[in-house]
Amino acid sequence: MSEVRVGELNQQTGRVLRRVAEGESMVVTDHGRPVAMLVPVPKSKFKQLELLGHISKPRGTGRMPKIQRVKLSRSSEEILAEMREDRV
C-alpha cells in the first residue's frame, strides 16, 4: 500500500485520485503518522453497500430454518380493523 503526505495530496489531488481510481490503495500521512486511507470504490454495487455499512455478509451458512405457520381464529383483516379502532 502506497503512502501520500497531506501536503502532496493537497498539491497533487488529481494525480493521487487517478491512482486510486485505477485500483491503488493509499495511506494519507501527516508528519509520518497515518491519518486516512484512500481506497478505490468497488465496481460491484453490493461491495459498495457493504463498504458503506448499509449491508453485511451473511453470518451463518446453510439454509434458513422453516417458519411455522400460525392458524388464526380470525382473518388478518379483522385483526387489523380491530387494532385501528383501538387507535381512535
PDB file of N, CA, C and O in Angstrom:
ATOM      1  N   MET A   1       0.860  -1.174   0.000  1.00  0.00           N
ATOM      2  CA  MET A   1       0.000   0.000   0.000  1.00  0.00           C
ATOM      3  C   MET A   1       0.903   1.232   0.000  1.00  0.00           C
ATOM      4  O   MET A   1       1.847   1.323   0.785  1.00  0.00           O
ATOM      5  N   SER A   2       0.605   2.166  -0.879  1.00  0.00           N
ATOM      6  CA  SER A   2       1.408   3.381  -1.004  1.00  0.00           C
ATOM      7  C   SER A   2       1.040   4.398   0.061  1.00  0.00           C
ATOM      8  O   SER A   2      -0.050   4.359   0.632  1.00  0.00           O
ATOM      9  N   GLU A   3       1.968   5.307   0.316  1.00  0.00           N
ATOM     10  CA  GLU A   3       1.719   6.412   1.242  1.00  0.00           C
ATOM     11  C   GLU A   3       1.761   7.720   0.473  1.00  0.00           C
ATOM     12  O   GLU A   3       2.503   7.859  -0.499  1.00  0.00           O
ATOM     13  N   VAL A   4       0.959   8.675   0.915  1.00  0.00           N
ATOM     14  CA  VAL A   4       0.978  10.020   0.348  1.00  0.00           C
ATOM     15  C   VAL A   4       0.880  11.005   1.507  1.00  0.00           C
ATOM     16  O   VAL A   4       0.032  10.861   2.387  1.00  0.00           O
ATOM     17  N   ARG A   5       1.755  12.003   1.497  1.00  0.00           N
ATOM     18  CA  ARG A   5       1.727  13.012   2.558  1.00  0.00           C
ATOM     19  C   ARG A   5       0.570  13.980   2.318  1.00  0.00           C
ATOM     20  O   ARG A   5       0.151  14.180   1.178  1.00  0.00           O
ATOM     21  N   VAL A   6       0.061  14.573   3.381  1.00  0.00           N
ATOM     22  CA  VAL A   6      -1.051  15.520   3.282  1.00  0.00           C
ATOM     23  C   VAL A   6      -0.703  16.647   2.320  1.00  0.00           C
ATOM     24  O   VAL A   6      -1.526  17.015   1.481  1.00  0.00           O
ATOM     25  N   GLY A   7       0.493  17.197   2.424  1.00  0.00           N
ATOM     26  CA  GLY A   7       0.905  18.291   1.538  1.00  0.00           C
ATOM     27  C   GLY A   7       0.909  17.872   0.083  1.00  0.00           C
ATOM     28  O   GLY A   7       0.467  18.625  -0.785  1.00  0.00           O
ATOM     29  N   GLU A   8       1.409  16.666  -0.191  1.00  0.00           N
ATOM     30  CA  GLU A   8       1.424  16.147  -1.557  1.00  0.00           C
ATOM     31  C   GLU A   8      -0.001  15.940  -2.062  1.00  0.00           C
ATOM     32  O   GLU A   8      -0.309  16.232  -3.217  1.00  0.00           O
ATOM     33  N   LEU A   9      -0.861  15.436  -1.192  1.00  0.00           N
ATOM     34  CA  LEU A   9      -2.264  15.238  -1.566  1.00  0.00           C
ATOM     35  C   LEU A   9      -2.917  16.572  -1.914  1.00  0.00           C
ATOM     36  O   LEU A   9      -3.669  16.662  -2.884  1.00  0.00           O
ATOM     37  N   ASN A  10      -2.634  17.607  -1.127  1.00  0.00           N
ATOM     38  CA  ASN A  10      -3.198  18.931  -1.404  1.00  0.00           C
ATOM     39  C   ASN A  10      -2.731  19.475  -2.746  1.00  0.00           C
ATOM     40  O   ASN A  10      -3.513  20.092  -3.469  1.00  0.00           O
ATOM     41  N   GLN A  11      -1.466  19.253  -3.086  1.00  0.00           N
ATOM     42  CA  GLN A  11      -0.917  19.830  -4.308  1.00  0.00           C
ATOM     43  C   GLN A  11      -1.163  18.962  -5.535  1.00  0.00           C
ATOM     44  O   GLN A  11      -1.186  19.475  -6.654  1.00  0.00           O
ATOM     45  N   GLN A  12      -1.347  17.668  -5.352  1.00  0.00           N
ATOM     46  CA  GLN A  12      -1.485  16.766  -6.498  1.00  0.00           C
ATOM     47  C   GLN A  12      -2.709  15.873  -6.352  1.00  0.00           C
ATOM     48  O   GLN A  12      -2.655  14.670  -6.609  1.00  0.00           O
ATOM     49  N   THR A  13      -3.809  16.482  -5.938  1.00  0.00           N
ATOM     50  CA  THR A  13      -5.035  15.722  -5.683  1.00  0.00           C
ATOM     51  C   THR A  13      -5.462  14.905  -6.893  1.00  0.00           C
ATOM     52  O   THR A  13      -5.778  13.722  -6.763  1.00  0.00           O
ATOM     53  N   GLY A  14      -5.473  15.523  -8.063  1.00  0.00           N
ATOM     54  CA  GLY A  14      -5.912  14.829  -9.278  1.00  0.00           C
ATOM     55  C   GLY A  14      -5.087  13.592  -9.571  1.00  0.00           C
ATOM     56  O   GLY A  14      -5.638  12.535  -9.880  1.00  0.00           O
ATOM     57  N   ARG A  15      -3.761  13.715  -9.475  1.00  0.00           N
ATOM     58  CA  ARG A  15      -2.875  12.582  -9.752  1.00  0.00           C
ATOM     59  C   ARG A  15      -3.099  11.458  -8.746  1.00  0.00           C
ATOM     60  O   ARG A  15      -3.155  10.285  -9.116  1.00  0.00           O
ATOM     61  N   VAL A  16      -3.226  11.821  -7.479  1.00  0.00           N
ATOM     62  CA  VAL A  16      -3.442  10.813  -6.434  1.00  0.00           C
ATOM     63  C   VAL A  16      -4.775  10.106  -6.654  1.00  0.00           C
ATOM     64  O   VAL A  16      -4.849   8.881  -6.567  1.00  0.00           O
ATOM     65  N   LEU A  17      -5.822  10.868  -6.938  1.00  0.00           N
ATOM     66  CA  LEU A  17      -7.142  10.257  -7.142  1.00  0.00           C
ATOM     67  C   LEU A  17      -7.173   9.367  -8.377  1.00  0.00           C
ATOM     68  O   LEU A  17      -7.868   8.351  -8.376  1.00  0.00           O
ATOM     69  N   ARG A  18      -6.441   9.718  -9.428  1.00  0.00           N
ATOM     70  CA  ARG A  18      -6.367   8.845 -10.608  1.00  0.00           C
ATOM     71  C   ARG A  18      -5.739   7.501 -10.234  1.00  0.00           C
ATOM     72  O   ARG A  18      -6.206   6.448 -10.667  1.00  0.00           O
ATOM     73  N   ARG A  19      -4.679   7.549  -9.427  1.00  0.00           N
ATOM     74  CA  ARG A  19      -4.035   6.301  -8.993  1.00  0.00           C
ATOM     75  C   ARG A  19      -5.005   5.442  -8.187  1.00  0.00           C
ATOM     76  O   ARG A  19      -5.056   4.224  -8.356  1.00  0.00           O
ATOM     77  N   VAL A  20      -5.767   6.084  -7.316  1.00  0.00           N
ATOM     78  CA  VAL A  20      -6.746   5.343  -6.514  1.00  0.00           C
ATOM     79  C   VAL A  20      -7.842   4.779  -7.416  1.00  0.00           C
ATOM     80  O   VAL A  20      -8.244   3.627  -7.253  1.00  0.00           O
ATOM     81  N   ALA A  21      -8.324   5.578  -8.360  1.00  0.00           N
ATOM     82  CA  ALA A  21      -9.369   5.111  -9.279  1.00  0.00           C
ATOM     83  C   ALA A  21      -8.894   3.922 -10.110  1.00  0.00           C
ATOM     84  O   ALA A  21      -9.700   3.090 -10.526  1.00  0.00           O
ATOM     85  N   GLU A  22      -7.593   3.842 -10.349  1.00  0.00           N
ATOM     86  CA  GLU A  22      -7.029   2.725 -11.116  1.00  0.00           C
ATOM     87  C   GLU A  22      -6.832   1.473 -10.252  1.00  0.00           C
ATOM     88  O   GLU A  22      -6.377   0.441 -10.745  1.00  0.00           O
ATOM     89  N   GLY A  23      -7.176   1.569  -8.961  1.00  0.00           N
ATOM     90  CA  GLY A  23      -7.146   0.385  -8.111  1.00  0.00           C
ATOM     91  C   GLY A  23      -6.136   0.407  -6.982  1.00  0.00           C
ATOM     92  O   GLY A  23      -6.068  -0.542  -6.201  1.00  0.00           O
ATOM     93  N   GLU A  24      -5.348   1.468  -6.877  1.00  0.00           N
ATOM     94  CA  GLU A  24      -4.322   1.534  -5.832  1.00  0.00           C
ATOM     95  C   GLU A  24      -4.905   2.086  -4.534  1.00  0.00           C
ATOM     96  O   GLU A  24      -5.633   3.079  -4.554  1.00  0.00           O
ATOM     97  N   SER A  25      -4.595   1.458  -3.422  1.00  0.00           N
ATOM     98  CA  SER A  25      -4.987   1.974  -2.109  1.00  0.00           C
ATOM     99  C   SER A  25      -3.827   2.789  -1.557  1.00  0.00           C
ATOM    100  O   SER A  25      -2.665   2.425  -1.745  1.00  0.00           O
ATOM    101  N   MET A  26      -4.137   3.894  -0.874  1.00  0.00           N
ATOM    102  CA  MET A  26      -3.089   4.775  -0.357  1.00  0.00           C
ATOM    103  C   MET A  26      -3.400   5.192   1.072  1.00  0.00           C
ATOM    104  O   MET A  26      -4.554   5.423   1.434  1.00  0.00           O
ATOM    105  N   VAL A  27      -2.341   5.283   1.878  1.00  0.00           N
ATOM    106  CA  VAL A  27      -2.457   5.781   3.247  1.00  0.00           C
ATOM    107  C   VAL A  27      -2.012   7.239   3.230  1.00  0.00           C
ATOM    108  O   VAL A  27      -0.932   7.557   2.732  1.00  0.00           O
ATOM    109  N   VAL A  28      -2.843   8.123   3.774  1.00  0.00           N
ATOM    110  CA  VAL A  28      -2.501   9.540   3.877  1.00  0.00           C
ATOM    111  C   VAL A  28      -1.808   9.742   5.222  1.00  0.00           C
ATOM    112  O   VAL A  28      -2.324   9.340   6.264  1.00  0.00           O
ATOM    113  N   THR A  29      -0.623  10.375   5.184  1.00  0.00           N
ATOM    114  CA  THR A  29       0.129  10.593   6.420  1.00  0.00           C
ATOM    115  C   THR A  29       0.291  12.080   6.700  1.00  0.00           C
ATOM    116  O   THR A  29       0.391  12.894   5.782  1.00  0.00           O
ATOM    117  N   ASP A  30       0.314  12.415   7.971  1.00  0.00           N
ATOM    118  CA  ASP A  30       0.556  13.778   8.434  1.00  0.00           C
ATOM    119  C   ASP A  30       1.735  13.705   9.402  1.00  0.00           C
ATOM    120  O   ASP A  30       1.615  13.155  10.497  1.00  0.00           O
ATOM    121  N   HIS A  31       2.877  14.263   8.990  1.00  0.00           N
ATOM    122  CA  HIS A  31       4.114  14.184   9.780  1.00  0.00           C
ATOM    123  C   HIS A  31       4.475  12.728  10.089  1.00  0.00           C
ATOM    124  O   HIS A  31       4.900  12.399  11.196  1.00  0.00           O
ATOM    125  N   GLY A  32       4.294  11.858   9.076  1.00  0.00           N
ATOM    126  CA  GLY A  32       4.656  10.453   9.206  1.00  0.00           C
ATOM    127  C   GLY A  32       3.642   9.584   9.922  1.00  0.00           C
ATOM    128  O   GLY A  32       3.836   8.375  10.048  1.00  0.00           O
ATOM    129  N   ARG A  33       2.560  10.191  10.393  1.00  0.00           N
ATOM    130  CA  ARG A  33       1.543   9.430  11.134  1.00  0.00           C
ATOM    131  C   ARG A  33       0.343   9.179  10.216  1.00  0.00           C
ATOM    132  O   ARG A  33      -0.193  10.134   9.653  1.00  0.00           O
ATOM    133  N   PRO A  34      -0.095   7.932  10.046  1.00  0.00           N
ATOM    134  CA  PRO A  34      -1.267   7.646   9.207  1.00  0.00           C
ATOM    135  C   PRO A  34      -2.515   8.330   9.764  1.00  0.00           C
ATOM    136  O   PRO A  34      -2.811   8.228  10.954  1.00  0.00           O
ATOM    137  N   VAL A  35      -3.249   9.034   8.883  1.00  0.00           N
ATOM    138  CA  VAL A  35      -4.468   9.722   9.317  1.00  0.00           C
ATOM    139  C   VAL A  35      -5.693   9.314   8.502  1.00  0.00           C
ATOM    140  O   VAL A  35      -6.823   9.543   8.934  1.00  0.00           O
ATOM    141  N   ALA A  36      -5.488   8.715   7.335  1.00  0.00           N
ATOM    142  CA  ALA A  36      -6.634   8.336   6.496  1.00  0.00           C
ATOM    143  C   ALA A  36      -6.183   7.304   5.468  1.00  0.00           C
ATOM    144  O   ALA A  36      -4.992   7.121   5.219  1.00  0.00           O
ATOM    145  N   MET A  37      -7.171   6.639   4.883  1.00  0.00           N
ATOM    146  CA  MET A  37      -6.909   5.709   3.784  1.00  0.00           C
ATOM    147  C   MET A  37      -7.762   6.103   2.597  1.00  0.00           C
ATOM    148  O   MET A  37      -8.937   6.438   2.747  1.00  0.00           O
ATOM    149  N   LEU A  38      -7.171   6.063   1.427  1.00  0.00           N
ATOM    150  CA  LEU A  38      -7.908   6.255   0.185  1.00  0.00           C
ATOM    151  C   LEU A  38      -7.956   4.901  -0.504  1.00  0.00           C
ATOM    152  O   LEU A  38      -6.919   4.310  -0.806  1.00  0.00           O
ATOM    153  N   VAL A  39      -9.164   4.417  -0.750  1.00  0.00           N
ATOM    154  CA  VAL A  39      -9.325   3.113  -1.396  1.00  0.00           C
ATOM    155  C   VAL A  39     -10.273   3.269  -2.572  1.00  0.00           C
ATOM    156  O   VAL A  39     -11.188   4.092  -2.523  1.00  0.00           O
ATOM    157  N   PRO A  40     -10.070   2.491  -3.630  1.00  0.00           N
ATOM    158  CA  PRO A  40     -10.979   2.574  -4.772  1.00  0.00           C
ATOM    159  C   PRO A  40     -12.378   2.103  -4.392  1.00  0.00           C
ATOM    160  O   PRO A  40     -12.545   1.217  -3.554  1.00  0.00           O
ATOM    161  N   VAL A  41     -13.366   2.704  -5.016  1.00  0.00           N
ATOM    162  CA  VAL A  41     -14.750   2.283  -4.806  1.00  0.00           C
ATOM    163  C   VAL A  41     -14.952   0.982  -5.576  1.00  0.00           C
ATOM    164  O   VAL A  41     -14.624   0.916  -6.761  1.00  0.00           O
ATOM    165  N   PRO A  42     -15.483  -0.051  -4.932  1.00  0.00           N
ATOM    166  CA  PRO A  42     -15.705  -1.320  -5.630  1.00  0.00           C
ATOM    167  C   PRO A  42     -16.676  -1.149  -6.801  1.00  0.00           C
ATOM    168  O   PRO A  42     -17.599  -0.335  -6.748  1.00  0.00           O
ATOM    169  N   LYS A  43     -16.450  -1.925  -7.847  1.00  0.00           N
ATOM    170  CA  LYS A  43     -17.336  -1.855  -9.014  1.00  0.00           C
ATOM    171  C   LYS A  43     -18.705  -2.458  -8.712  1.00  0.00           C
ATOM    172  O   LYS A  43     -19.715  -2.013  -9.258  1.00  0.00           O
ATOM    173  N   SER A  44     -18.741  -3.455  -7.858  1.00  0.00           N
ATOM    174  CA  SER A  44     -19.990  -4.118  -7.510  1.00  0.00           C
ATOM    175  C   SER A  44     -20.815  -3.239  -6.570  1.00  0.00           C
ATOM    176  O   SER A  44     -20.297  -2.721  -5.581  1.00  0.00           O
ATOM    177  N   LYS A  45     -22.084  -3.078  -6.880  1.00  0.00           N
ATOM    178  CA  LYS A  45     -22.982  -2.292  -6.027  1.00  0.00           C
ATOM    179  C   LYS A  45     -23.071  -2.919  -4.630  1.00  0.00           C
ATOM    180  O   LYS A  45     -23.129  -2.199  -3.633  1.00  0.00           O
ATOM    181  N   PHE A  46     -23.081  -4.245  -4.554  1.00  0.00           N
ATOM    182  CA  PHE A  46     -23.139  -4.918  -3.255  1.00  0.00           C
ATOM    183  C   PHE A  46     -21.895  -4.607  -2.429  1.00  0.00           C
ATOM    184  O   PHE A  46     -21.997  -4.358  -1.228  1.00  0.00           O
ATOM    185  N   LYS A  47     -20.724  -4.620  -3.061  1.00  0.00           N
ATOM    186  CA  LYS A  47     -19.484  -4.300  -2.347  1.00  0.00           C
ATOM    187  C   LYS A  47     -19.506  -2.853  -1.861  1.00  0.00           C
ATOM    188  O   LYS A  47     -19.030  -2.558  -0.765  1.00  0.00           O
ATOM    189  N   GLN A  48     -20.063  -1.941  -2.682  1.00  0.00           N
ATOM    190  CA  GLN A  48     -20.166  -0.536  -2.269  1.00  0.00           C
ATOM    191  C   GLN A  48     -21.045  -0.416  -1.032  1.00  0.00           C
ATOM    192  O   GLN A  48     -20.682   0.263  -0.072  1.00  0.00           O
ATOM    193  N   LEU A  49     -22.201  -1.075  -1.053  1.00  0.00           N
ATOM    194  CA  LEU A  49     -23.116  -1.015   0.089  1.00  0.00           C
ATOM    195  C   LEU A  49     -22.485  -1.633   1.333  1.00  0.00           C
ATOM    196  O   LEU A  49     -22.684  -1.143   2.445  1.00  0.00           O
ATOM    197  N   GLU A  50     -21.724  -2.711   1.142  1.00  0.00           N
ATOM    198  CA  GLU A  50     -21.041  -3.344   2.271  1.00  0.00           C
ATOM    199  C   GLU A  50     -19.974  -2.405   2.838  1.00  0.00           C
ATOM    200  O   GLU A  50     -19.847  -2.267   4.055  1.00  0.00           O
ATOM    201  N   LEU A  51     -19.212  -1.766   1.960  1.00  0.00           N
ATOM    202  CA  LEU A  51     -18.171  -0.836   2.390  1.00  0.00           C
ATOM    203  C   LEU A  51     -18.758   0.329   3.173  1.00  0.00           C
ATOM    204  O   LEU A  51     -18.151   0.799   4.135  1.00  0.00           O
ATOM    205  N   LEU A  52     -19.933   0.798   2.769  1.00  0.00           N
ATOM    206  CA  LEU A  52     -20.589   1.912   3.452  1.00  0.00           C
ATOM    207  C   LEU A  52     -21.304   1.473   4.729  1.00  0.00           C
ATOM    208  O   LEU A  52     -21.772   2.311   5.500  1.00  0.00           O
ATOM    209  N   GLY A  53     -21.389   0.165   4.954  1.00  0.00           N
ATOM    210  CA  GLY A  53     -22.023  -0.337   6.167  1.00  0.00           C
ATOM    211  C   GLY A  53     -23.531  -0.474   6.068  1.00  0.00           C
ATOM    212  O   GLY A  53     -24.201  -0.681   7.080  1.00  0.00           O
ATOM    213  N   HIS A  54     -24.078  -0.360   4.854  1.00  0.00           N
ATOM    214  CA  HIS A  54     -25.528  -0.483   4.683  1.00  0.00           C
ATOM    215  C   HIS A  54     -25.990  -1.937   4.683  1.00  0.00           C
ATOM    216  O   HIS A  54     -27.129  -2.227   5.049  1.00  0.00           O
ATOM    217  N   ILE A  55     -25.118  -2.844   4.275  1.00  0.00           N
ATOM    218  CA  ILE A  55     -25.432  -4.272   4.298  1.00  0.00           C
ATOM    219  C   ILE A  55     -24.228  -5.009   4.875  1.00  0.00           C
ATOM    220  O   ILE A  55     -23.135  -4.450   4.962  1.00  0.00           O
ATOM    221  N   SER A  56     -24.429  -6.249   5.264  1.00  0.00           N
ATOM    222  CA  SER A  56     -23.314  -7.064   5.735  1.00  0.00           C
ATOM    223  C   SER A  56     -23.455  -8.469   5.164  1.00  0.00           C
ATOM    224  O   SER A  56     -24.541  -8.890   4.765  1.00  0.00           O
ATOM    225  N   LYS A  57     -22.346  -9.174   5.135  1.00  0.00           N
ATOM    226  CA  LYS A  57     -22.365 -10.545   4.633  1.00  0.00           C
ATOM    227  C   LYS A  57     -23.159 -11.412   5.594  1.00  0.00           C
ATOM    228  O   LYS A  57     -23.228 -11.110   6.785  1.00  0.00           O
ATOM    229  N   PRO A  58     -23.761 -12.488   5.094  1.00  0.00           N
ATOM    230  CA  PRO A  58     -24.483 -13.399   5.985  1.00  0.00           C
ATOM    231  C   PRO A  58     -23.538 -13.969   7.033  1.00  0.00           C
ATOM    232  O   PRO A  58     -22.378 -14.261   6.743  1.00  0.00           O
ATOM    233  N   ARG A  59     -24.037 -14.123   8.239  1.00  0.00           N
ATOM    234  CA  ARG A  59     -23.200 -14.636   9.325  1.00  0.00           C
ATOM    235  C   ARG A  59     -23.186 -16.156   9.349  1.00  0.00           C
ATOM    236  O   ARG A  59     -22.190 -16.774   9.724  1.00  0.00           O
ATOM    237  N   GLY A  60     -24.283 -16.742   8.952  1.00  0.00           N
ATOM    238  CA  GLY A  60     -24.379 -18.190   9.001  1.00  0.00           C
ATOM    239  C   GLY A  60     -24.232 -18.802   7.625  1.00  0.00           C
ATOM    240  O   GLY A  60     -24.130 -18.110   6.612  1.00  0.00           O
ATOM    241  N   THR A  61     -24.225 -20.099   7.624  1.00  0.00           N
ATOM    242  CA  THR A  61     -24.177 -20.811   6.355  1.00  0.00           C
ATOM    243  C   THR A  61     -25.358 -21.761   6.312  1.00  0.00           C
ATOM    244  O   THR A  61     -25.958 -22.080   7.337  1.00  0.00           O
ATOM    245  N   GLY A  62     -25.668 -22.192   5.145  1.00  0.00           N
ATOM    246  CA  GLY A  62     -26.751 -23.154   5.019  1.00  0.00           C
ATOM    247  C   GLY A  62     -28.089 -22.501   4.755  1.00  0.00           C
ATOM    248  O   GLY A  62     -28.177 -21.344   4.345  1.00  0.00           O
ATOM    249  N   ARG A  63     -29.115 -23.269   5.000  1.00  0.00           N
ATOM    250  CA  ARG A  63     -30.464 -22.838   4.666  1.00  0.00           C
ATOM    251  C   ARG A  63     -31.122 -22.140   5.840  1.00  0.00           C
ATOM    252  O   ARG A  63     -30.749 -22.326   6.999  1.00  0.00           O
ATOM    253  N   MET A  64     -32.103 -21.338   5.505  1.00  0.00           N
ATOM    254  CA  MET A  64     -32.903 -20.671   6.530  1.00  0.00           C
ATOM    255  C   MET A  64     -33.819 -21.710   7.179  1.00  0.00           C
ATOM    256  O   MET A  64     -34.293 -22.621   6.501  1.00  0.00           O
ATOM    257  N   PRO A  65     -34.069 -21.584   8.470  1.00  0.00           N
ATOM    258  CA  PRO A  65     -34.987 -22.530   9.115  1.00  0.00           C
ATOM    259  C   PRO A  65     -36.406 -22.324   8.597  1.00  0.00           C
ATOM    260  O   PRO A  65     -36.792 -21.223   8.204  1.00  0.00           O
ATOM    261  N   LYS A  66     -37.165 -23.408   8.608  1.00  0.00           N
ATOM    262  CA  LYS A  66     -38.559 -23.305   8.164  1.00  0.00           C
ATOM    263  C   LYS A  66     -39.357 -22.509   9.181  1.00  0.00           C
ATOM    264  O   LYS A  66     -39.159 -22.638  10.389  1.00  0.00           O
ATOM    265  N   ILE A  67     -40.254 -21.692   8.676  1.00  0.00           N
ATOM    266  CA  ILE A  67     -41.113 -20.877   9.536  1.00  0.00           C
ATOM    267  C   ILE A  67     -42.428 -21.622   9.733  1.00  0.00           C
ATOM    268  O   ILE A  67     -43.047 -22.076   8.770  1.00  0.00           O
ATOM    269  N   GLN A  68     -42.841 -21.741  10.967  1.00  0.00           N
ATOM    270  CA  GLN A  68     -44.090 -22.431  11.277  1.00  0.00           C
ATOM    271  C   GLN A  68     -45.275 -21.517  10.977  1.00  0.00           C
ATOM    272  O   GLN A  68     -45.289 -20.350  11.369  1.00  0.00           O
ATOM    273  N   ARG A  69     -46.244 -22.053  10.294  1.00  0.00           N
ATOM    274  CA  ARG A  69     -47.468 -21.288  10.032  1.00  0.00           C
ATOM    275  C   ARG A  69     -48.306 -21.231  11.300  1.00  0.00           C
ATOM    276  O   ARG A  69     -48.355 -22.185  12.076  1.00  0.00           O
ATOM    277  N   VAL A  70     -48.953 -20.108  11.491  1.00  0.00           N
ATOM    278  CA  VAL A  70     -49.806 -19.924  12.661  1.00  0.00           C
ATOM    279  C   VAL A  70     -51.249 -19.880  12.178  1.00  0.00           C
ATOM    280  O   VAL A  70     -51.580 -19.153  11.241  1.00  0.00           O
ATOM    281  N   LYS A  71     -52.099 -20.662  12.825  1.00  0.00           N
ATOM    282  CA  LYS A  71     -53.522 -20.643  12.470  1.00  0.00           C
ATOM    283  C   LYS A  71     -54.209 -19.618  13.359  1.00  0.00           C
ATOM    284  O   LYS A  71     -54.112 -19.677  14.584  1.00  0.00           O
ATOM    285  N   LEU A  72     -54.893 -18.692  12.737  1.00  0.00           N
ATOM    286  CA  LEU A  72     -55.589 -17.642  13.473  1.00  0.00           C
ATOM    287  C   LEU A  72     -57.073 -17.944  13.548  1.00  0.00           C
ATOM    288  O   LEU A  72     -57.645 -18.553  12.643  1.00  0.00           O
ATOM    289  N   SER A  73     -57.682 -17.515  14.630  1.00  0.00           N
ATOM    290  CA  SER A  73     -59.127 -17.719  14.758  1.00  0.00           C
ATOM    291  C   SER A  73     -59.888 -16.679  13.936  1.00  0.00           C
ATOM    292  O   SER A  73     -61.063 -16.861  13.619  1.00  0.00           O
ATOM    293  N   ARG A  74     -59.204 -15.591  13.598  1.00  0.00           N
ATOM    294  CA  ARG A  74     -59.819 -14.540  12.773  1.00  0.00           C
ATOM    295  C   ARG A  74     -58.880 -14.210  11.618  1.00  0.00           C
ATOM    296  O   ARG A  74     -57.700 -14.560  11.644  1.00  0.00           O
ATOM    297  N   SER A  75     -59.416 -13.533  10.606  1.00  0.00           N
ATOM    298  CA  SER A  75     -58.580 -13.146   9.471  1.00  0.00           C
ATOM    299  C   SER A  75     -57.707 -11.956   9.856  1.00  0.00           C
ATOM    300  O   SER A  75     -58.009 -11.227  10.802  1.00  0.00           O
ATOM    301  N   SER A  76     -56.637 -11.775   9.119  1.00  0.00           N
ATOM    302  CA  SER A  76     -55.749 -10.641   9.394  1.00  0.00           C
ATOM    303  C   SER A  76     -56.476  -9.319   9.188  1.00  0.00           C
ATOM    304  O   SER A  76     -56.181  -8.340   9.874  1.00  0.00           O
ATOM    305  N   GLU A  77     -57.427  -9.276   8.248  1.00  0.00           N
ATOM    306  CA  GLU A  77     -58.206  -8.050   8.030  1.00  0.00           C
ATOM    307  C   GLU A  77     -59.011  -7.679   9.275  1.00  0.00           C
ATOM    308  O   GLU A  77     -59.099  -6.507   9.642  1.00  0.00           O
ATOM    309  N   GLU A  78     -59.599  -8.692   9.919  1.00  0.00           N
ATOM    310  CA  GLU A  78     -60.376  -8.435  11.139  1.00  0.00           C
ATOM    311  C   GLU A  78     -59.477  -7.937  12.271  1.00  0.00           C
ATOM    312  O   GLU A  78     -59.839  -7.017  13.003  1.00  0.00           O
ATOM    313  N   ILE A  79     -58.329  -8.540  12.403  1.00  0.00           N
ATOM    314  CA  ILE A  79     -57.397  -8.134  13.459  1.00  0.00           C
ATOM    315  C   ILE A  79     -56.918  -6.709  13.227  1.00  0.00           C
ATOM    316  O   ILE A  79     -56.862  -5.913  14.164  1.00  0.00           O
ATOM    317  N   LEU A  80     -56.572  -6.379  11.980  1.00  0.00           N
ATOM    318  CA  LEU A  80     -56.122  -5.018  11.667  1.00  0.00           C
ATOM    319  C   LEU A  80     -57.228  -3.998  11.903  1.00  0.00           C
ATOM    320  O   LEU A  80     -56.973  -2.913  12.425  1.00  0.00           O
ATOM    321  N   ALA A  81     -58.450  -4.340  11.521  1.00  0.00           N
ATOM    322  CA  ALA A  81     -59.573  -3.419  11.736  1.00  0.00           C
ATOM    323  C   ALA A  81     -59.755  -3.145  13.221  1.00  0.00           C
ATOM    324  O   ALA A  81     -60.001  -2.007  13.620  1.00  0.00           O
ATOM    325  N   GLU A  82     -59.635  -4.180  14.037  1.00  0.00           N
ATOM    326  CA  GLU A  82     -59.767  -4.003  15.485  1.00  0.00           C
ATOM    327  C   GLU A  82     -58.639  -3.126  16.034  1.00  0.00           C
ATOM    328  O   GLU A  82     -58.877  -2.262  16.878  1.00  0.00           O
ATOM    329  N   MET A  83     -57.430  -3.345  15.563  1.00  0.00           N
ATOM    330  CA  MET A  83     -56.293  -2.539  16.024  1.00  0.00           C
ATOM    331  C   MET A  83     -56.475  -1.074  15.641  1.00  0.00           C
ATOM    332  O   MET A  83     -56.136  -0.178  16.414  1.00  0.00           O
ATOM    333  N   ARG A  84     -57.006  -0.834  14.458  1.00  0.00           N
ATOM    334  CA  ARG A  84     -57.218   0.546  14.005  1.00  0.00           C
ATOM    335  C   ARG A  84     -58.312   1.231  14.818  1.00  0.00           C
ATOM    336  O   ARG A  84     -58.236   2.429  15.088  1.00  0.00           O
ATOM    337  N   GLU A  85     -59.320   0.471  15.203  1.00  0.00           N
ATOM    338  CA  GLU A  85     -60.395   1.035  16.031  1.00  0.00           C
ATOM    339  C   GLU A  85     -59.852   1.450  17.393  1.00  0.00           C
ATOM    340  O   GLU A  85     -60.268   2.468  17.947  1.00  0.00           O
ATOM    341  N   ASP A  86     -58.926   0.666  17.932  1.00  0.00           N
ATOM    342  CA  ASP A  86     -58.347   0.966  19.244  1.00  0.00           C
ATOM    343  C   ASP A  86     -57.528   2.252  19.233  1.00  0.00           C
ATOM    344  O   ASP A  86     -57.384   2.898  20.271  1.00  0.00           O
ATOM    345  N   ARG A  87     -56.988   2.636  18.069  1.00  0.00           N
ATOM    346  CA  ARG A  87     -56.161   3.844  17.981  1.00  0.00           C
ATOM    347  C   ARG A  87     -56.993   5.112  17.986  1.00  0.00           C
ATOM    348  O   ARG A  87     -56.483   6.181  18.322  1.00  0.00           O
ATOM    349  N   VAL A  88     -58.233   5.016  17.630  1.00  0.00           N
ATOM    350  CA  VAL A  88     -59.073   6.219  17.521  1.00  0.00           C
ATOM    351  C   VAL A  88     -59.679   6.599  18.835  1.00  0.00           C
ATOM    352  O   VAL A  88     -60.410   7.585  18.915  1.00  0.00           O
TER     353      VAL A  88
END
